[in-house]
Amino acid sequence: LAKEGRLSLFSTILRLFRDGEELSTPNIIRACSHAIRPADVPPDMDAKEMVMAALHFLSSSLPELNIASGGPHCIGNNLVSVMFPFMPILFSSNLDDNLDRRSYT
């Protein structure tokens, strides 16, 4: 899929961070919302909200996937450790309550 230019929304977002620079939410939305097909957007959302939901997930600390939490990932749950990456994948440099004002690395 990547060779054809068709990536998932998560892959499209993560590809922006190849150079390790900090990116603002509006810049990420501008770069990624065009990659979302209108048919893939739920009826009660728009492309911007989908990108913001993906950013929120990718920057979430899920106890089961966070090695520092001592969750199941750390006690030998091979399915979790093999199937999922450590979370969070992206880090917010400012924890502003307004997701539009956050920047990620």
NURO-328398 format. One line per 8 residues: their letters; for each residue x, y, z of N, C-alpha, C, CB. Coordinates in Angstrom, 1 decimal, decimal comma, always signed. Each point is the difference from the previous one (the first is absolute). Glycine has a CB too. Example, Ala and Ser with C-alpha at 12.3 -4.5 7.8 and 13.67 -1.06 7.14 Angstrom:
% NURO-328398
AS) +13,2 -5,7 +7,8 -0,9 +1,2 +0,0 +0,9 +1,2 +0,0 -1,9 -1,2 +1,2  +1,5 +2,3 -1,9 +0,9 +1,1 +0,0 -0,8 +1,1 +0,8 +1,2 -0,6 -2,2
***
This chain:
% NURO-328398
LAKEGRLS) +0,8 -1,2 +0,0 -0,8 +1,2 +0,0 +0,9 +1,3 +0,0 -1,8 -1,3 +1,2  +2,8 +1,2 -0,5 +0,9 +1,2 +0,1 +0,6 +0,4 -1,4 +0,5 -0,6 +2,4  -0,2 -0,4 -3,2 +0,6 +0,3 -1,3 -1,1 +0,6 -0,9 +1,5 -1,9 +0,3  -2,7 +1,7 -0,1 -1,1 +0,5 -0,8 -0,5 +1,4 +0,6 -0,7 -2,3 -0,7  +1,3 +2,7 +1,8 -0,4 +1,3 +0,6 -1,2 -0,1 +0,9 +1,0 +1,1 -1,9  -1,5 -2,4 +2,2 -1,2 -0,2 +0,8 +0,5 -0,5 +1,4 -1,5 -0,5 -2,1  +1,4 +1,4 +3,1 +0,3 -0,4 +1,3 -1,1 +0,2 +1,0 +2,4 +0,6 -0,5  -2,4 -1,2 +1,6 -1,0 +0,2 +1,0 +0,2 +1,4 +0,6 -0,1 -2,4 +0,5
LFSTILRL) -0,9 +2,9 +0,2 +0,1 +1,4 +0,6 +1,2 +0,0 +1,0 -2,5 +0,4 -0,3  +2,6 -1,5 +1,1 +1,1 -0,1 +0,9 +1,4 +0,1 -0,7 -1,5 -1,3 +1,6  +1,6 +0,6 -2,7 +1,3 +0,0 -0,7 +0,2 +1,3 -0,6 -0,2 -2,4 -0,5  -0,8 +3,1 +0,0 +0,1 +1,3 -0,6 +0,5 +1,0 +1,0 -1,8 -0,5 -1,6  +1,3 +0,4 +2,8 +0,4 +0,9 +1,1 +1,4 -0,3 +0,4 -2,4 +0,2 +0,8  +2,7 -1,4 -0,6 +1,4 -0,4 +0,5 +1,1 +0,3 -1,0 -1,1 -1,7 +1,4  +0,7 +1,7 -2,7 +1,0 +0,3 -1,0 +0,5 +1,4 +0,0 -1,1 -1,7 -1,4  +0,2 +2,6 +2,0 +0,4 +1,4 +0,1 +1,2 +0,2 +1,0 -2,4 +0,6 -0,5
FRDGEELS) +2,6 -1,6 +1,4 +1,0 +0,2 +1,0 +1,3 -0,7 -0,3 -1,9 +0,1 +1,6  +2,1 -0,4 -2,8 +1,3 -0,7 -0,4 +1,2 +0,8 +0,4 -1,2 -1,0 -1,9  +1,1 +2,4 +1,8 +1,2 +0,8 +0,3 +0,1 +0,4 +1,5 -0,2 +0,9 -2,3  -0,7 -1,4 +3,1 +0,1 +0,2 +1,4 -0,4 +1,4 +0,5 +1,7 -1,7 +0,0  -2,2 +2,5 -0,9 -0,4 +1,4 +0,4 -1,3 +0,1 +0,7 +1,4 +0,8 -1,9  -1,7 +0,3 +2,6 -1,2 +0,2 +0,7 -1,0 +0,6 -1,0 +1,2 +0,3 +2,2  -2,4 -0,8 -2,2 -1,1 +0,4 -0,9 -1,2 +0,4 +0,8 +0,9 -1,4 -1,9  -1,5 +2,5 +1,4 -1,2 +0,5 +0,7 -1,3 -0,8 -0,5 +1,1 +2,3 +0,3
TPNIIRAC) -2,1 -2,3 +0,4 -1,2 -0,7 -0,4 -0,6 +0,6 -1,3 -0,5 -0,4 +2,4  +0,4 +1,7 -2,6 -0,5 +0,5 -1,2 +0,9 -0,4 -1,2 -0,9 +2,0 +1,2  +2,2 -2,1 -1,1 +0,9 -0,4 -1,1 -0,3 -1,5 -0,3 +1,7 +1,7 +0,7  -1,9 -2,5 +0,3 -0,3 -1,4 -0,2 -1,3 -0,2 -0,7 +1,4 -0,6 +2,1  -2,4 +1,3 -1,6 -1,3 +0,0 -0,7 +0,1 +0,3 -1,4 -1,1 +0,6 +2,2  +1,8 +0,5 -2,5 +0,1 +0,5 -1,4 +0,7 -1,1 -0,9 +0,1 +2,4 +0,8  +0,9 -3,1 -0,2 +0,8 -1,0 -0,8 -0,8 -1,3 -0,1 +2,1 +1,1 +0,8  -3,0 -1,4 +0,1 -0,6 -1,3 +0,0 -1,5 -0,1 -0,4 +1,7 -0,5 +1,7
SHAIRPAD) -2,4 +1,6 -1,5 -1,5 -0,1 -0,2 -0,3 -0,3 -1,5 -0,3 +1,5 +1,9  +1,1 -1,1 -2,8 -0,2 -0,3 -1,4 +0,1 -1,5 -0,4 +0,8 +2,3 -0,5  -0,1 -3,1 +1,4 +0,2 -1,4 -0,3 -1,2 -0,8 +0,5 +2,4 +0,3 +0,3  -3,4 +0,3 +0,3 -1,2 -0,7 +0,5 -1,1 +0,0 -1,0 +0,6 +0,6 +2,4  -1,0 -1,7 -2,9 -1,1 -0,1 -0,9 -1,3 +0,4 +0,6 +1,2 -1,8 -1,3  -2,1 +2,6 +0,7 -1,2 +0,4 +0,6 -0,9 -1,2 +0,5 +0,1 +2,0 -1,4  +0,0 -3,1 +0,7 -0,8 -1,2 +0,3 +0,5 -0,6 +1,3 -0,4 -0,4 -2,4  +1,7 +0,7 +2,8 +0,5 -0,6 +1,3 -0,3 +0,8 +1,2 +1,8 -0,9 -1,4
VPPDMDAK) -2,3 +2,1 +1,2 -0,3 +0,9 +1,1 -1,4 -0,3 +0,6 +1,4 +1,8 -1,0  -1,5 -2,1 +2,3 -1,3 -0,3 +0,6 -0,9 +1,2 -0,1 +1,1 -1,5 +1,7  -2,4 +1,2 -1,8 -1,0 +1,1 -0,2 +0,1 +1,2 +0,9 -1,5 -1,8 -0,9  +1,9 +1,5 +2,2 +0,0 +1,1 +1,0 +1,3 +0,7 +0,1 -1,8 -1,2 +1,2  +2,8 +0,9 -2,1 +1,3 +0,6 +0,1 +0,4 +0,6 -1,4 +0,7 -1,7 +1,8  +0,4 +2,5 -1,7 +0,6 +0,4 -1,3 +1,4 -0,4 +0,0 -1,5 +2,0 -0,1  +2,3 -1,7 -0,9 +1,4 -0,5 -0,2 +0,8 +0,6 +1,1 -0,3 -0,2 -2,4  +0,1 +1,4 +2,8 +0,8 +0,6 +1,1 -0,2 -0,7 +1,3 -0,2 +2,2 -1,1
EMVMAALH) -1,0 -2,6 +1,4 -0,3 -0,7 +1,3 +0,6 -1,4 -0,1 -2,1 +1,3 +0,3  +2,1 -1,9 -1,4 +0,7 -1,3 -0,1 +1,5 +0,0 +0,2 -1,8 -0,7 -1,6  +2,4 +1,8 +1,1 +1,5 +0,1 +0,2 +0,2 +0,3 +1,5 +0,3 +0,9 -2,4  -1,1 +0,0 +3,0 +0,2 +0,3 +1,4 -0,2 -1,3 +0,9 -0,8 +2,4 -0,5  -0,2 -3,2 +0,1 -0,2 -1,2 +0,8 +1,2 -1,0 -0,1 -2,5 +0,3 -0,4  +3,0 -0,4 -0,8 +1,2 -0,8 -0,2 +1,2 +0,5 +0,8 -0,8 -0,6 -2,3  +1,0 +2,0 +2,3 +1,1 +0,6 +0,8 -0,2 -0,3 +1,4 +0,2 +1,8 -1,7  -1,5 -1,7 +2,2 -0,2 -0,3 +1,4 +0,3 -1,4 +0,4 -1,8 +1,7 -0,1
FLSSSLPE) +1,4 -2,7 -0,8 +0,3 -1,4 +0,2 +1,6 -0,2 +0,0 -2,2 -0,7 -1,0  +2,8 +1,2 +0,0 +1,5 -0,2 -0,2 +0,8 +0,6 +1,2 -0,3 -0,1 -2,5  -0,3 +1,1 +3,2 +0,7 +0,6 +1,1 -0,5 -0,4 +1,3 +0,4 +2,0 -1,5  -1,3 -3,0 +1,5 -0,6 -0,5 +1,3 +1,0 -1,0 +0,6 -2,3 +0,4 -0,9  +2,3 -0,4 +2,2 +0,8 -1,0 +0,8 -1,0 -1,1 +0,4 +1,7 +1,8 +0,8  -1,7 -2,9 -1,5 -0,8 -1,1 +0,4 +0,8 -0,9 +1,0 -1,3 +0,1 -2,3  +0,7 -0,3 +3,5 +0,8 -0,8 +1,0 +0,4 -1,3 -0,5 -1,2 +1,2 +1,7  +0,4 -1,9 -2,6 +0,3 -1,3 -0,4 +1,2 +0,0 -1,0 -2,4 -0,6 +0,3
LNIASGGP) +2,7 +1,8 -0,9 +1,0 +0,1 -1,0 +1,2 +0,8 +0,4 -1,7 -0,3 -1,7  +1,7 +0,8 +3,0 +1,0 +0,9 +0,5 +0,9 -0,8 +0,9 -1,5 +2,0 -0,3  +2,7 -2,2 -0,1 +0,9 -0,9 +0,8 +0,3 +0,6 +1,4 +1,1 -0,7 -2,1  -1,2 +2,1 +2,3 +0,2 +0,6 +1,2 -1,1 -0,2 +1,0 +1,3 +1,7 -1,2  -2,5 -2,1 +0,8 -1,2 -0,2 +0,8 +0,1 -1,3 +0,8 -1,3 +1,4 -1,6  +2,1 -2,4 +1,1 +0,0 -1,3 +0,6 -1,3 -0,8 -0,3 +1,4 +1,0 +1,8  -2,0 -0,6 -2,9 -1,2 -0,7 -0,5 +0,3 -1,4 -0,5 -1,1 +2,2 -0,5  +0,1 -2,8 -0,1 +0,2 -1,4 -0,6 +1,1 -0,1 -0,9 -2,4 -0,3 +0,3
HCIGNNLV) +2,8 +1,4 -1,0 +1,1 +0,0 -0,9 +1,3 -0,5 +0,6 -1,1 +1,9 -1,3  +1,2 -1,6 +2,6 +1,3 -0,2 +0,7 +0,0 -1,4 +0,7 +0,2 +2,4 +0,4  -1,3 -3,1 -0,4 +0,0 -1,3 +0,7 -0,1 -1,2 -1,0 -1,1 +1,1 +2,0  +1,5 -0,8 -3,2 +0,1 -1,1 -0,9 -1,2 -0,2 -0,9 +1,5 -1,1 +1,6  -2,3 +2,0 -1,8 -1,1 -0,1 -0,9 +0,5 +0,2 -1,4 -1,6 +0,8 +1,7  +2,0 -1,9 -2,3 +0,6 +0,0 -1,4 -0,9 +0,6 -1,0 +1,3 -2,0 +0,6  -2,6 +1,7 -0,6 -0,9 +0,6 -1,0 +0,1 +1,5 +0,0 -1,5 -2,0 +0,3  +1,4 +2,6 +0,9 +0,1 +1,5 +0,0 +1,3 +0,5 -0,5 -1,6 +0,0 +2,0
SVMFPFMP) +2,7 -0,7 -1,5 +1,3 +0,5 -0,4 +0,4 -0,2 -1,4 +0,7 -0,4 +2,3  -1,3 -0,6 -3,0 +0,3 -0,3 -1,4 -0,9 +0,8 -0,9 +0,7 -2,3 +0,7  -2,0 +2,5 -0,3 -1,0 +0,6 -0,9 +0,0 +1,5 +0,1 -1,3 -2,1 +0,2  +1,7 +2,7 +0,8 -0,1 +1,4 +0,2 +1,3 +0,7 +0,4 -2,4 -0,4 +0,7  +2,6 +1,6 -1,1 +1,2 +0,8 +0,4 -0,2 +0,5 +1,4 +0,5 +0,6 -2,4  +0,6 -0,1 +3,0 -0,1 +0,7 +1,2 -0,8 +1,3 -0,2 +2,2 -1,1 +0,9  -3,0 +1,4 +0,0 -0,8 +1,3 -0,1 +0,5 +0,9 +1,1 -2,0 -1,2 -0,9  +2,0 +2,5 +0,7 -0,5 +0,7 -1,2 +1,1 +0,0 -1,1 -1,5 +1,4 +1,4
ILFSSNLD) +1,1 -1,3 -2,6 +0,9 +0,0 -1,1 +0,4 +1,5 -0,3 -1,1 -2,1 -1,0  +0,1 +3,0 +1,1 +0,3 +1,4 -0,1 +0,0 +0,7 +1,4 -1,0 +0,0 -2,4  +1,7 +1,0 +2,6 +0,0 +0,7 +1,2 -0,4 +1,5 -0,2 +1,8 -1,5 +0,9  -2,7 +2,0 +0,0 -0,5 +1,3 -0,1 +1,0 +0,9 +0,8 -2,4 -0,7 -0,3  +2,9 +1,8 -0,3 +0,9 +0,8 +0,7 -0,6 +1,0 +0,9 +1,5 -0,2 -1,9  -2,8 +0,4 +1,7 -0,8 +0,8 +1,0 -1,3 -0,7 +0,2 +1,1 +2,2 -0,8  -1,5 -2,2 +2,0 -1,3 -0,8 +0,4 -1,2 +1,0 +0,1 +1,4 -1,7 +1,2  -1,5 +2,5 -2,2 -1,1 +1,0 -0,1 -1,3 -0,8 -0,1 +1,4 +1,8 -1,0
DNLDRRSY) -2,4 -1,4 +1,7 -1,3 -0,7 -0,1 -0,6 +0,1 -1,4 -0,4 +0,4 +2,4  +0,7 +0,6 -3,1 -0,4 +0,2 -1,4 +0,9 -0,8 -0,9 -1,0 +2,4 +0,6  +0,5 -3,4 -1,2 +0,8 -0,8 -0,9 +0,5 +0,7 -1,2 -1,3 -1,9 +0,7  +0,6 +3,0 -1,1 +0,5 +0,8 -1,1 +1,3 +0,7 +0,2 -2,4 +0,3 -0,6  +2,7 -0,1 +1,9 +1,2 +0,8 +0,4 +1,2 -0,9 +0,3 -1,5 +1,7 +0,9  +1,4 -3,0 -1,0 +1,1 -0,9 +0,4 +1,0 -0,1 -1,1 -1,6 -1,3 +1,5  +2,8 +0,9 -1,2 +1,0 -0,4 -0,9 +0,5 -1,3 +0,3 +0,7 +2,4 -0,4  -0,2 -3,2 -0,5 +0,4 -1,4 +0,2 +1,4 -0,2 -0,6 -2,4 -0,7 +0,0
T) +3,1 -0,3 +0,7 +1,3 -0,5 -0,5 -0,1 -1,5 +0,0 +1,3 +2,0 +0,9
***
